[in-house]
Amino acid sequence: MGANVLHEEAVFPVRQINIPINIRNTNAPDEAGTLICEHFDRETHEERARFITGISGHTGFSIITLRKSRLAAEPGALRSALAVFEQFGVPVEHIPGGIDSFSPVVSSEQAAPVLYDILGELHRCCAPDSLTVTDNIALIAVVGRKMASLPGVSGKIFGALGAHNVNIRMIAQGPDEINIIVGVENGDFEKAIRILYNSFVIGGSGQ
């Protein structure tokens, strides 16, 4: 989600040998900016306490939720569904799952011209009990380091958003907790970014 700022292939060569990348603010060029390194030899207490190191996001996503009884016992169901999106040339951003359901997240703009074709093909190949589409979703990625060793990180993030009446529509989190992705309404996108930044970047650990 940060590729619009720094493409991964531009970062990879210097990351391998730990050459720091210094991101500066053109509106405040004298400030220290953000330092990106593979690892840090010395950290201040404030740096150690701050478990969030980056917040990024984008609006304009749709969630297509497929529900089917005993879905987990049906081999190849997810593969069949993903093949449909591949068939129509629509990349899948994330796939949060639930009990007897999974929800591919796609760009609304890319999916719109072929959405009804996708839904029809999903009905044909997966025979779901229900198939719903939720539009106007924004994805926010909260990126950190050492997050897996800190209990309650996701709870703090969700608590901060909930305390400011931001409704979370989707959650995607890997077991390593390097990043946590939340889906909110497009209209709450900028508000949610400000809440997370003020709570965990300016405010440190959020405790």
C-alpha positions in Angstrom: 0.0 0.0 0.0 3.0 2.3 0.2 4.3 1.5 -3.3 3.0 4.8 -4.5 5.6 6.5 -2.3 8.5 4.1 -2.4 8.5 1.1 -4.7 9.7 -2.1 -3.0 12.3 -2.7 -5.7 13.8 0.7 -5.0 14.1 -0.1 -1.3 15.3 -3.7 -1.6 19.0 -3.2 -2.6 19.8 -0.7 0.2 17.8 -2.7 2.8 19.9 -5.8 2.2 23.0 -4.0 3.5 21.2 -1.7 6.0 21.8 1.6 4.3 19.4 4.1 5.9 16.7 5.8 3.8 15.9 9.3 5.1 12.4 10.5 4.1 12.1 14.3 4.5 9.1 16.6 4.5 9.4 19.2 1.7 7.3 21.6 3.8 9.7 21.3 6.8 13.1 20.4 5.2 15.1 21.1 8.4 13.3 18.5 10.4 14.9 15.1 10.9 12.2 13.2 9.0 11.7 9.5 9.0 14.6 7.0 9.0 14.0 3.6 7.5 16.6 0.9 8.4 16.7 -2.9 8.5 17.6 -2.7 12.2 18.6 -0.1 14.8 21.6 -0.6 17.1 20.5 2.0 19.6 17.0 3.1 20.5 15.6 5.6 22.9 13.0 4.6 25.5 10.3 6.5 23.4 11.3 4.6 20.2 11.1 1.2 22.0 7.6 2.1 23.4 6.3 3.1 20.0 5.1 -0.1 18.4 3.5 1.5 15.3 6.0 2.8 12.7 3.8 3.6 9.8 0.1 4.2 8.8 -1.0 4.0 5.2 -4.3 3.6 3.4 -6.5 4.0 0.4 -10.2 4.4 -0.4 -12.4 2.8 -3.0 -12.6 -0.9 -2.2 -15.4 -3.4 -2.3 -15.8 -6.5 -0.1 -17.4 -9.5 -1.7 -18.5 -12.0 1.0 -19.3 -15.6 0.1 -21.1 -17.6 2.8 -21.8 -21.3 2.6 -22.6 -23.9 5.3 -19.6 -26.3 6.0 -17.4 -24.2 3.7 -14.3 -25.3 5.6 -15.0 -28.9 4.7 -15.1 -28.2 1.0 -11.6 -28.6 -0.5 -10.7 -26.1 -3.2 -13.5 -23.6 -2.5 -11.2 -20.7 -2.0 -9.1 -21.6 -5.0 -12.2 -21.8 -7.2 -13.3 -18.4 -6.1 -9.9 -16.8 -6.6 -9.8 -18.3 -10.1 -12.9 -16.3 -10.9 -11.3 -13.0 -10.1 -8.2 -14.1 -12.1 -10.5 -14.9 -15.0 -11.8 -11.4 -15.1 -8.5 -9.7 -14.4 -9.4 -8.3 -11.0 -6.6 -8.5 -8.4 -7.6 -9.5 -4.8 -6.1 -7.2 -2.2 -7.0 -9.2 0.9 -9.1 -12.2 1.9 -10.4 -12.0 5.5 -12.3 -15.1 6.5 -14.9 -16.1 9.0 -16.8 -19.2 10.0 -18.2 -20.7 6.8 -17.3 -17.6 4.8 -14.5 -15.6 3.1 -14.5 -12.1 1.8 -12.2 -11.1 -1.1 -11.4 -7.4 -1.1 -11.0 -5.8 -4.5 -10.7 -2.3 -6.0 -14.2 -1.0 -6.7 -13.1 0.7 -9.9 -11.5 -2.4 -11.3 -14.4 -4.7 -10.3 -17.3 -2.5 -11.4 -17.2 -3.2 -15.2 -17.3 -7.0 -14.6 -19.0 -7.2 -11.1 -22.2 -9.0 -12.2 -20.1 -11.4 -14.3 -18.0 -12.2 -11.3 -21.0 -12.7 -9.1 -22.6 -15.0 -11.6 -19.5 -17.1 -12.0 -19.1 -17.3 -8.2 -22.7 -18.6 -7.9 -22.0 -21.2 -10.7 -18.7 -22.6 -9.4 -19.1 -22.2 -5.6 -22.9 -22.5 -5.1 -22.9 -20.2 -2.0 -25.8 -19.8 0.4 -25.4 -16.1 0.0 -23.2 -13.6 -1.8 -23.1 -10.0 -0.7 -21.2 -6.9 -1.9 -20.2 -4.1 0.4 -19.0 -0.9 -1.3 -17.3 2.4 -0.2 -14.7 0.7 1.9 -11.3 2.2 2.8 -8.3 0.1 3.9 -5.9 1.3 6.5 -2.7 -0.6 7.1 -1.0 -0.1 10.5 2.6 -1.3 10.3 4.9 -1.9 13.2 7.9 -3.8 14.5 8.0 -6.2 17.5 4.2 -6.0 17.5 4.0 -9.8 17.9 5.8 -9.6 21.3 3.4 -6.9 22.6 0.0 -8.2 23.9 -3.1 -6.4 23.0 -1.9 -4.3 20.0 -5.0 -5.0 17.9 -7.2 -4.2 20.9 -5.6 -0.8 21.4 -6.0 0.0 17.7 -9.7 -1.0 17.6 -10.3 0.7 21.0 -8.9 4.0 19.7 -11.1 3.9 16.6 -14.2 2.8 18.6 -13.8 5.5 21.1 -14.1 8.0 18.3 -17.2 6.3 16.7 -15.3 4.9 13.7 -17.1 1.6 12.7 -14.7 -1.1 11.6 -16.1 -3.1 8.7 -13.2 -5.5 8.1 -10.1 -6.8 9.9 -7.1 -8.6 8.3 -4.2 -9.6 10.6 -1.4 -12.0 10.1 0.0 -14.2 12.9 3.2 -12.2 13.0 1.3 -8.9 13.6 3.8 -7.0 11.4 0.8 -5.2 10.0 -2.9 -5.0 10.8 -5.3 -3.9 8.2 -8.7 -2.5 9.0 -11.6 -1.6 6.7 -13.7 1.5 7.5 -16.3 3.5 5.5 -14.8 5.8 2.9 -16.2 8.7 4.8 -14.3 7.8 7.9 -11.0 7.3 6.2 -9.3 10.7 7.0 -10.8 10.7 10.5 -9.4 7.2 11.2 -5.9 8.1 9.9 -5.8 11.2 12.2 -7.1 9.1 15.2 -4.4 6.5 14.8 -1.6 9.0 14.1 -2.5 11.1 17.2 -3.0 8.1 19.4 0.0 6.0 18.5 2.6 8.2 16.6 2.3 11.5 18.4 1.1 9.9 21.6 3.7 7.1 21.6 2.5 3.7 22.8 -1.2 4.6 23.0 -1.2 3.5 26.7 
